[in-house]
Amino acid sequence: MKRQEAGEKLRFYMFDIIRLGGDDKTAVGAYDRFTSLRNAHANGLMVGEYVECTEEITGSLFDAYAEALANGEEGIVLKDRNYPYKEGKKPAWSMIKAKKNDSADVICIGFEDANVPYIGDETETWKYWVDPDSGQRWPLGNYYDKYTQEEVCMFYAPVTKGHYYGWKTSMNIGLRDDQGNTVVVGKVASGLNDVLRAAFAVAPDTSLGRVVECNYMEITEKALRHPTFVRFRDDKEASECTVKVVFDIGHL
């Protein structure tokens, strides 16, 4: 948003194509699809002032990765050149995102409840359902488009796994400013396993105030972007986790 306010326009980068001139490309390998896309773009079929085709890496992956980070980009994407196009969730090995990653020590200052409604696309096989009126959990199972056999029929509603078990699914993280106040610098959910989520709900006080090591993609003016939980650091005091150390300023 700040870049657009300064006059820089959003750019559209094309990296794949699944249909061209009525020809279905989904069964073709990723590199051959990219070649078709690149040729179409070069021949003027898809042009525009703010439309570009992504570039192929032909040299060192490490040099390309370092150059991308130096240019302010998030990283590079590596794809299996022979893998066909698949809709939905893809196997982890079919595409790898190499992103920049730094680490910071922060303070656990609270937790967030799980989102309630399940809004994914696996409803027909989903196992976590509740009575939306009473909040009663039903035994794990598939209740898609079915009703209870009680005297009064009530519709089962799918909910998130975290809500079903009453877990805390994200952690609020903070730092101490130059006046000793604790300020919020983000919320982390990635990296938390089910054991931790359950423990945070049962005994939150045992984790509050502890030092947490988090990886993150980058630092914005007031927060850590895309933090990931790594571990608790009981070898470090919360007073050592400061805005000055992480943001190189006294306060946010």
C-alpha positions as CSV (number, residue, x, y, z in Angstrom):
1,M,0.0,0.0,0.0
2,K,2.8,2.4,0.8
3,R,4.5,1.7,-2.4
4,Q,1.3,2.4,-4.3
5,E,0.7,5.6,-2.4
6,A,4.2,6.7,-3.5
7,G,3.3,6.2,-7.1
8,E,4.5,2.7,-7.7
9,K,1.9,0.5,-9.4
10,L,1.1,-3.1,-8.7
11,R,2.7,-5.5,-11.3
12,F,1.3,-8.8,-12.5
13,Y,3.9,-11.5,-12.9
14,M,2.9,-14.5,-15.0
15,F,4.6,-17.8,-14.1
16,D,2.3,-20.6,-15.4
17,I,-0.3,-21.2,-18.0
18,I,-2.9,-24.0,-18.1
19,R,-4.7,-23.2,-21.4
20,L,-3.6,-21.5,-24.6
21,G,-5.8,-21.0,-27.6
22,G,-8.1,-23.7,-26.5
23,D,-5.3,-26.1,-25.9
24,D,-5.3,-27.8,-22.5
25,K,-1.8,-27.6,-20.9
26,T,-2.5,-29.2,-17.5
27,A,-1.0,-32.5,-18.4
28,V,2.2,-30.9,-19.7
29,G,5.3,-30.6,-17.5
30,A,6.0,-27.3,-15.7
31,Y,8.9,-26.3,-17.8
32,D,7.1,-26.9,-21.1
33,R,4.1,-24.9,-19.8
34,F,6.5,-22.1,-18.9
35,T,8.1,-22.2,-22.4
36,S,4.6,-21.8,-23.9
37,L,3.9,-18.9,-21.7
38,R,7.2,-17.2,-22.4
39,N,6.7,-17.6,-26.2
40,A,3.2,-16.3,-26.0
41,H,4.4,-13.3,-24.1
42,A,7.3,-12.7,-26.4
43,N,5.0,-12.8,-29.4
44,G,2.7,-10.1,-27.9
45,L,-0.3,-12.3,-27.0
46,M,-0.2,-11.1,-23.4
47,V,1.3,-7.7,-23.0
48,G,0.7,-4.6,-20.8
49,E,2.7,-1.9,-19.1
50,Y,2.4,-3.7,-15.8
51,V,2.4,-7.3,-17.0
52,E,5.6,-9.3,-17.0
53,C,6.7,-12.9,-17.4
54,T,8.8,-14.3,-14.7
55,E,12.4,-15.1,-15.5
56,E,14.1,-18.5,-15.7
57,I,17.1,-19.1,-13.5
58,T,19.9,-20.4,-15.7
59,G,22.9,-19.9,-13.4
60,S,23.7,-20.5,-9.8
61,L,20.6,-20.9,-7.6
62,F,22.5,-19.5,-4.6
63,D,23.5,-16.4,-6.6
64,A,19.9,-15.9,-7.9
65,Y,18.6,-16.3,-4.3
66,A,21.1,-13.7,-2.9
67,E,20.3,-11.3,-5.8
68,A,16.6,-11.6,-5.2
69,L,17.0,-10.7,-1.5
70,A,19.3,-7.8,-2.3
71,N,16.6,-6.4,-4.6
72,G,14.1,-6.5,-1.8
73,E,12.2,-9.6,-3.1
74,E,11.0,-12.4,-0.9
75,G,13.0,-15.1,-2.5
76,I,12.8,-17.6,-5.4
77,V,10.5,-20.5,-6.4
78,L,11.9,-23.9,-7.5
79,K,9.5,-26.2,-9.5
80,D,9.8,-29.7,-10.7
81,R,10.2,-29.2,-14.4
82,N,8.3,-32.3,-15.4
83,Y,5.3,-32.0,-12.9
84,P,1.9,-31.5,-14.5
85,Y,-0.5,-28.8,-13.3
86,K,-2.7,-30.0,-10.4
87,E,-5.5,-28.0,-8.8
88,G,-5.7,-27.6,-5.0
89,K,-3.0,-28.7,-2.6
90,K,0.1,-30.0,-4.3
91,P,2.8,-32.4,-3.1
92,A,5.5,-30.6,-1.2
93,W,8.2,-31.8,-3.5
94,S,6.6,-30.4,-6.7
95,M,7.4,-26.8,-5.7
96,I,9.8,-25.3,-3.2
97,K,9.8,-21.7,-2.0
98,A,13.2,-20.4,-0.9
99,K,12.4,-17.3,1.2
100,K,14.5,-15.1,3.3
101,N,14.4,-16.0,7.0
102,D,15.7,-14.2,10.1
103,S,15.3,-14.9,13.8
104,A,14.3,-12.9,16.8
105,D,13.7,-13.5,20.5
106,V,10.4,-12.2,21.7
107,I,8.1,-12.5,24.7
108,C,5.0,-14.6,25.0
109,I,2.3,-12.2,26.1
110,G,-1.0,-14.0,25.5
111,F,-3.0,-16.4,23.3
112,E,-5.9,-16.4,20.9
113,D,-8.8,-18.8,20.6
114,A,-9.2,-20.9,17.5
115,N,-11.4,-19.7,14.7
116,V,-14.9,-21.3,15.1
117,P,-16.3,-22.2,11.7
118,Y,-14.5,-24.5,9.3
119,I,-14.4,-22.9,5.9
120,G,-12.2,-25.4,4.1
121,D,-13.1,-27.5,1.1
122,E,-13.0,-30.9,2.8
123,T,-16.4,-30.6,4.5
124,E,-17.6,-34.0,3.2
125,T,-14.8,-35.8,5.0
126,W,-14.4,-33.4,8.0
127,K,-14.4,-35.0,11.5
128,Y,-15.1,-32.0,13.8
129,W,-18.7,-31.1,14.2
130,V,-20.8,-29.4,17.0
131,D,-24.4,-28.4,17.7
132,P,-24.4,-24.7,16.8
133,D,-27.1,-23.9,19.3
134,S,-25.8,-25.7,22.4
135,G,-22.1,-25.9,21.4
136,Q,-22.1,-29.6,22.2
137,R,-19.4,-31.6,20.5
138,W,-20.4,-34.7,18.7
139,P,-18.1,-37.8,18.5
140,L,-15.5,-37.6,15.9
141,G,-16.9,-38.6,12.5
142,N,-18.4,-37.5,9.2
143,Y,-21.7,-35.7,9.8
144,Y,-21.9,-34.0,6.4
145,D,-25.5,-33.1,5.5
146,K,-26.9,-35.3,8.3
147,Y,-29.0,-34.6,11.4
148,T,-29.1,-35.9,14.9
149,Q,-31.5,-38.7,15.8
150,E,-32.7,-36.8,18.9
151,E,-36.4,-35.8,19.3
152,V,-35.6,-32.3,18.1
153,C,-33.4,-32.5,15.0
154,M,-30.5,-30.0,15.0
155,F,-28.0,-29.5,12.2
156,Y,-24.4,-30.3,12.9
157,A,-22.0,-27.5,12.0
158,P,-18.3,-28.1,11.0
159,V,-15.8,-26.3,13.2
160,T,-12.0,-26.0,13.2
161,K,-10.0,-28.7,14.9
162,G,-8.7,-26.2,17.4
163,H,-12.2,-25.0,18.4
164,Y,-13.5,-28.6,18.7
165,Y,-10.8,-29.3,21.3
166,G,-10.8,-25.8,22.9
167,W,-7.2,-25.1,22.0
168,K,-5.4,-21.8,21.8
169,T,-4.1,-21.8,18.3
170,S,-1.9,-18.6,18.2
171,M,0.4,-16.8,20.5
172,N,0.7,-13.0,20.9
173,I,4.3,-11.9,21.0
174,G,5.9,-8.7,22.3
175,L,9.0,-6.8,23.2
176,R,10.1,-4.3,25.9
177,D,10.5,-0.7,24.8
178,D,13.0,1.8,26.2
179,Q,10.6,2.6,29.1
180,G,10.1,-1.0,30.1
181,N,6.7,-1.3,28.6
182,T,5.7,-4.4,26.7
183,V,4.5,-3.7,23.2
184,V,2.8,-6.1,20.8
185,V,4.9,-7.0,17.7
186,G,2.8,-9.7,16.2
187,K,1.0,-13.0,16.5
188,V,2.4,-16.4,15.7
189,A,0.6,-19.6,14.7
190,S,3.0,-21.3,12.4
191,G,5.2,-23.8,14.1
192,L,2.9,-24.5,17.0
193,N,2.0,-28.2,17.3
194,D,-1.2,-29.7,18.8
195,V,0.6,-30.5,22.1
196,L,1.5,-26.8,22.6
197,R,-2.0,-25.6,21.5
198,A,-3.6,-27.9,24.1
199,A,-1.1,-26.9,26.8
200,F,-1.7,-23.2,26.2
201,A,-5.4,-23.7,26.8
202,V,-5.0,-25.9,29.9
203,A,-2.2,-23.9,31.7
204,P,-1.6,-20.5,29.9
205,D,0.2,-19.0,32.8
206,T,3.1,-21.5,32.5
207,S,4.0,-19.9,29.2
208,L,3.2,-16.2,29.7
209,G,6.3,-14.1,30.0
210,R,8.7,-16.7,28.6
211,V,11.1,-15.9,25.9
212,V,10.3,-17.4,22.4
213,E,12.6,-17.7,19.5
214,C,10.7,-17.0,16.2
215,N,11.8,-17.1,12.6
216,Y,10.3,-14.4,10.4
217,M,10.4,-13.3,6.8
218,E,11.0,-9.6,7.4
219,I,10.5,-6.7,9.8
220,T,7.9,-4.0,9.0
221,E,7.9,-0.7,10.9
222,K,6.0,-2.2,13.9
223,A,5.8,-5.9,13.5
224,L,7.5,-9.2,12.5
225,R,6.1,-10.4,9.1
226,H,5.1,-14.1,8.9
227,P,6.7,-15.3,12.2
228,T,7.1,-19.0,12.9
229,F,7.5,-20.5,16.4
230,V,10.9,-22.2,16.8
231,R,11.3,-22.9,20.6
232,F,11.0,-21.5,24.1
233,R,14.3,-20.0,25.4
234,D,14.4,-20.4,29.2
235,D,18.1,-19.5,29.1
236,K,17.1,-15.9,28.4
237,E,15.3,-13.3,30.4
238,A,12.3,-11.3,29.0
239,S,14.1,-8.1,29.8
240,E,16.6,-8.9,27.2
241,C,14.0,-9.0,24.4
242,T,13.8,-5.3,23.5
243,V,12.5,-3.1,20.6
244,K,16.0,-1.7,20.4
245,V,17.6,-5.1,19.7
246,V,15.1,-6.2,17.1
247,F,14.0,-3.0,15.4
248,D,17.1,-0.9,16.3
249,I,14.9,1.9,17.8
250,G,13.8,2.7,21.3
251,H,10.1,2.3,21.0
252,L,7.4,1.6,18.4
